Amino acid sequence: MGEMSGFQLGVVGALFLSVASSVSIVICNKALMTNLGFQFATTLTSWHLMVTYCSLHVALRLNFFENKPIDTKTVVLFGLLNGVSIGLLNLSLGFNSIGFYQMTKLAIIPFTVLLETLFLKKKFSQKIKFSLSILLLGVGIASVTDLQLNIVGTILSLLAIITTCIGQILTNTIQKRLNVSSTQLLYQSAPFQAAILFVSGPFVDQFLTKQNVFAYKYSTIVLGFIILSCLIAVIVNFSTFLVIGKTSPVTYQVLGHLKTCLVLGLGYTLLHDPFTSRNIIGILIAMVGMGLYSYFCTIETKRKQVGEISSLSQIKDRDTSASLLASHQDKENKNAIV
């Protein structure tokens, strides 16, 4: 019971860390890109990952965690897949309207559920599906505005959805099957994610913004925000792997939509973004969906724990009965010999 309480506390801590760091970096990046004109999102992400790797390398040297080698092919493919998914999401935003991009992000949850059901044989109850539907409806009302479709943008969005879902499912699967921690997996994969974005980032950003990241004039305040963004990104990347490893890709996506609602609210409060009654209604519906999802997940987790405890008790009872029977037979055999 003590271990289970510790695990639940760890999950809550991971969720809080993920929400706090993600909302912080969104506010920081929004100020950097909107107010200061630094719009090179893909290149900035590559810097995030490089700083994350360097920070983890220092932590490894200080013995904060133990490095656990993972099969090179697995790490390379995993790192490249995650790097490609980030690039595709940025391209999707560049080729599509904001509304269609938000729909792309919403589609990640049902597609993840579909993939886990088909390939991992994972079962989702009707209550879980119902709560996810309410959540998606609320986020859709709050964040989706116009829906302008185009062939290239649609293809990029589909590829972004597929690579993001597979990458998040693999994050959970690799940690559990290879028995590696979130820190160990992030340390192994971050260089490959950073490499592909570092090479492709300037080209992607120039294509989307018509500006060259190397020709940009870096002021002291811009450099300060970039450094702050990179430092927060270390926590974001770590908490992302931690949450997916401790929970599931679907729960992480649900958490992502909670961040969306918080960002909308904080954007209105801190940055004075436009806010309508539609945003408020959507956020409230989304919060109901998240509450139901959390409630149903908690109930199912408790049922699973009770079932596991019951199974362990039955196994112990069988072992005890077998031991008593064996002891009784030994006594009878001894008496027969005498």
Sequence and secondary structure as in RCSB ss.txt:
>XXXX:A:sequence
MGEMSGFQLGVVGALFLSVASSVSIVICNKALMTNLGFQFATTLTSWHLMVTYCSLHVALRLNFFENKPIDTKTV
VLFGLLNGVSIGLLNLSLGFNSIGFYQMTKLAIIPFTVLLETLFLKKKFSQKIKFSLSILLLGVGIASVTDLQLN
IVGTILSLLAIITTCIGQILTNTIQKRLNVSSTQLLYQSAPFQAAILFVSGPFVDQFLTKQNVFAYKYSTIVLGF
IILSCLIAVIVNFSTFLVIGKTSPVTYQVLGHLKTCLVLGLGYTLLHDPFTSRNIIGILIAMVGMGLYSYFCTIE
TKRKQVGEISSLSQIKDRDTSASLLASHQDKENKNAIV
>XXXX:A:secstr
 HHHHHHHHHHHHHHHHHHHHHHHHHHHHHIIIIIS    HHHHHHHHHHHHHHHHHHHHHTTSS      HHHH
HHHHHHHHHHHHHHHHHHHHS HHHHHHHHHHHHHHHHHHHHHHS     HHHHHHHHHHHHHHHHHH       
HHHHHHHHHHHHHHHHHHHHHHHHHHHTT  HHHHHHHHHHHHHHHHHHHHHHHHHHHHS  TTTS   HHHHHH
HHHHHHHHHHHHHHHHHHHHHS HHHHHHHHHHHHHHHHHHHHHHS     HHHHHHHHHHHHHHHHHHHHHHHH
HHHHHHHHHHHHHHHHHHHHHHHHHHHHHHHHHHHHH 
